[in-house]
């Protein structure tokens, strides 16, 4: 394999450009988005899988999409 020797690796100074209060605020926003996404999709999954009246083909598709979105939110 040949490597591109002209590419410049990122320097550690680039990653440390955010000050601590901004890092804390952004982390809190990300945790809030993760929580809302997880809980909202969990409610959709539980509603479809626990109530027999909600188990139509469309609702099962929506529940599987909600489950995939929940996993995506947690793993990212």
N, C-alpha and C positions, 0 to 999 in steps of 0.2 A: 504494500500500500504506500502511496506517495502522500505526503502531507503538504499542505499549503504553508510554506515557510513565510509568506508575506502577511499572514493573519497575525494580528496583535492580540495576545491574550488579555483579558480584562484585568486591570490592576485592582488590588484590594482597596485603594483609595476611592474608587468609584462606588463600591458597595457601602462604604462608611460615610457617604455624603449626607445621609439623613440624620438629623439630630434626634436625641432620645425622646423628647415629647412627641415628635411627629411619628416616630416608630411605634410608640405606645398607642397613639390615636388610630393609626392605620391598622394595628393589630386588633384593637377593640372593634373596629368596623368590620374587619374580616371575620372575627369570631361571631359578631352579631349576624352577619350574612349567612355564615355556616349554620348557626342555630335556627334561624328562621327557615332556611331551605330544608334542613333536616326535619324539623318539626312539622312543617307544612306538608312535605311529601309523606311523612309517616302517617299523618292524619288521613291523607288520601288513600294510602295503602290499607290502613286499618278499616276504613269505612267500606271499601270494596270487598275485602276478604272476610269481614265479620258479618255483614248483612247479606242474607241470601237474595234479597230483592235487588241488590246492587250488582249482582254478578251477570251482567249482560256482556256480550262480546266487546262492545265499545268500552265499557267500564273496566274490564280486565285489561284491555290494551292500555288504557290510561293509567291503571295501577302499575303495570309493568314499566311504563315510561316514568312514572313517579319514583318507582324503586331505583331505576337506573339513574335518575337525576339525583336521588338521595345519595347513592353510592359515589357519584361523581363529585358531589359537594363535599362529602367526607374525605375522599381520597385526594382531592386537589387541595 
